[in-house]
C-alpha cells in the first residue's frame, strides 16, 4: 500500500480515516478539498485543480482524501489501494452536522452552518453518486486492492487489526 485513495459521502469520515491511515503508514496525505477550495470559499478552475492533481499522481507514495468524481478514473488508474466509506445516510448526515463550527485540517475555512444545499447533496449521494462509484470500481484496473466499509465499527476494526495491509 503506497498509493491510496479514500472516497465516500461527505460526513462518512474520509478525512478522519485518512489521517489515521497516515499515522499508521507514514504516507503523505493530501486532502483534495484543500486543492479545490480557496479560503474565501471560492474554488480554483478545473484546469488548475487537474494540473495540481496530475503532479500529485506522479509522486511515489500518497493518500488522497476526497471524491471529486470527475477525476476518480484517473486516480483509480494511479492508485494501488481504494478505501470506499459506504456508510448509512444517517451516519453521514450526523458526521457532517457534527463538524459545523469545528476547525478542520481538510478544509480552508470553518463551516458555520449546515447549508441546505450541502445537506441535500449528502441526501442525494446514495442515488446520484454511489452507483457511479461502484461502476468505476467494478471496472477498476487489475491488481488494485478495494476495501469497502459499511460502518464505523468496520473502519475502527480495520485500523486496530493486526492483519491489516499496512
JOLIN-V939284 format. One record per residue. N is the residue number from 0. RES is the residue in three letters. SS is DSSP state (~ for helix, > for strand, _ for the rest). PSI is psi in degrees with one decimal (NA if undefined). BURIAL is 1 if it has 24 or more other C-alpha atoms within 12 Angstrom, else 0. Layout:
n;res;ss;psi;burial
N;RES;SS;PSI;BURIAL
N;RES;SS;PSI;BURIAL
This chain:
n;res;ss;psi;burial
0;UNK;_;104.9;1
1;UNK;_;-26.5;1
2;UNK;>;105.0;1
3;UNK;>;137.3;1
4;UNK;>;144.0;1
5;UNK;>;117.7;1
6;UNK;>;164.5;1
7;UNK;>;177.5;1
8;UNK;_;149.5;1
9;UNK;_;140.6;1
10;UNK;_;-7.0;1
11;UNK;_;-23.0;1
12;UNK;_;23.5;1
13;UNK;~;-50.0;1
14;UNK;~;-39.6;1
15;UNK;~;-46.7;1
16;UNK;~;-44.9;1
17;UNK;~;-40.4;1
18;UNK;~;-43.8;1
19;UNK;~;-37.0;1
20;UNK;~;-39.2;1
21;UNK;~;-43.2;1
22;UNK;~;-37.6;0
23;UNK;~;-33.1;0
24;UNK;~;-24.2;0
25;UNK;_;6.1;0
26;UNK;_;144.4;1
27;UNK;_;141.5;1
28;UNK;>;131.5;1
29;UNK;>;118.3;1
30;UNK;>;111.3;1
31;UNK;~;-27.0;1
32;UNK;~;-32.9;1
33;UNK;~;-21.6;1
34;UNK;~;-23.7;1
35;UNK;~;-46.2;1
36;UNK;>;141.0;0
37;UNK;_;157.5;0
38;UNK;_;-25.0;0
39;UNK;_;12.2;0
40;UNK;_;15.4;0
41;UNK;_;179.9;0
42;UNK;>;161.0;0
43;UNK;_;171.1;0
44;UNK;_;159.5;0
45;UNK;~;-38.3;0
46;UNK;~;-43.1;0
47;UNK;~;-46.4;0
48;UNK;~;-48.3;0
49;UNK;~;-38.9;0
50;UNK;~;-43.2;0
51;UNK;~;-42.5;0
52;UNK;~;-43.8;1
53;UNK;~;-37.2;0
54;UNK;~;-43.4;0
55;UNK;~;-40.8;1
56;UNK;~;-20.5;1
57;UNK;~;-20.3;0
58;UNK;_;152.8;0
59;UNK;_;-30.0;0
60;UNK;_;134.8;1
61;UNK;>;161.1;1
62;UNK;>;129.6;1
63;UNK;>;123.0;1
64;UNK;>;120.1;1
65;UNK;_;150.5;1
66;UNK;_;-72.2;1
67;UNK;_;63.6;1
68;UNK;~;-30.8;1
69;UNK;~;-28.5;0
70;UNK;~;7.7;1
71;UNK;~;-40.4;1
72;UNK;~;-42.2;1
73;UNK;~;-34.7;0
74;UNK;~;-35.9;1
75;UNK;~;-37.4;1
76;UNK;~;-40.2;1
77;UNK;~;-24.7;1
78;UNK;_;167.4;1
79;UNK;_;-16.3;1
80;UNK;>;137.0;1
81;UNK;>;130.4;1
82;UNK;>;119.5;1
83;UNK;>;121.3;1
84;UNK;>;95.7;1
85;UNK;_;72.4;1
86;UNK;_;158.8;1
87;UNK;_;149.7;1
88;UNK;~;-44.7;1
89;UNK;~;-37.0;0
90;UNK;~;-42.0;1
91;UNK;~;-43.1;1
92;UNK;~;-43.7;1
93;UNK;~;-42.3;0
94;UNK;~;-44.2;1
95;UNK;~;-42.0;1
96;UNK;~;-35.1;1
97;UNK;~;-19.0;0
98;UNK;_;0.2;1
99;UNK;_;130.7;0
100;UNK;_;-1.2;0
101;UNK;_;136.3;0
102;UNK;_;132.8;0
103;UNK;_;145.0;0
104;UNK;_;-16.1;0
105;UNK;_;4.8;1
106;UNK;_;143.6;1
107;UNK;_;7.9;0
108;UNK;_;168.1;0
109;UNK;_;123.8;0
110;UNK;_;128.8;0
111;UNK;_;-2.1;0
112;UNK;_;159.6;0
113;UNK;_;89.0;1
114;UNK;_;133.1;0
115;UNK;~;-36.6;0
116;UNK;~;-39.5;0
117;UNK;~;-42.7;0
118;UNK;~;-44.4;1
119;UNK;~;-36.4;0
120;UNK;~;-40.9;0
121;UNK;~;-43.8;1
122;UNK;~;-39.7;1
123;UNK;~;-15.6;0
124;UNK;~;-47.1;1
125;UNK;~;-32.0;1
126;UNK;~;-36.4;0
127;UNK;~;-30.8;0
128;UNK;_;-41.3;1
129;UNK;~;-43.4;1
130;UNK;~;-38.0;0
131;UNK;~;-38.4;0
132;UNK;~;-47.8;1
133;UNK;~;-37.5;1
134;UNK;~;-44.0;0
135;UNK;~;-39.5;1
136;UNK;~;-36.1;1
137;UNK;~;-31.0;0
138;UNK;_;19.3;0
139;UNK;_;141.5;1
140;UNK;_;148.3;0
141;UNK;_;152.9;0
142;UNK;_;3.8;0
143;UNK;_;142.3;1
144;UNK;>;123.2;1
145;UNK;>;121.8;1
146;UNK;>;125.2;1
147;UNK;>;124.9;1
148;UNK;>;136.7;1
149;UNK;_;-3.4;1
150;UNK;_;160.0;0
151;UNK;~;-32.7;1
152;UNK;~;-40.9;0
153;UNK;~;-39.9;0
154;UNK;~;-50.4;1
155;UNK;~;-39.2;0
156;UNK;~;-43.4;0
157;UNK;~;-48.5;1
158;UNK;~;-29.3;1
159;UNK;~;-4.0;0
160;UNK;_;146.3;0
161;UNK;_;-13.3;0
162;UNK;_;27.3;0
163;UNK;_;172.9;0
164;UNK;_;-25.3;0
165;UNK;_;NA;0
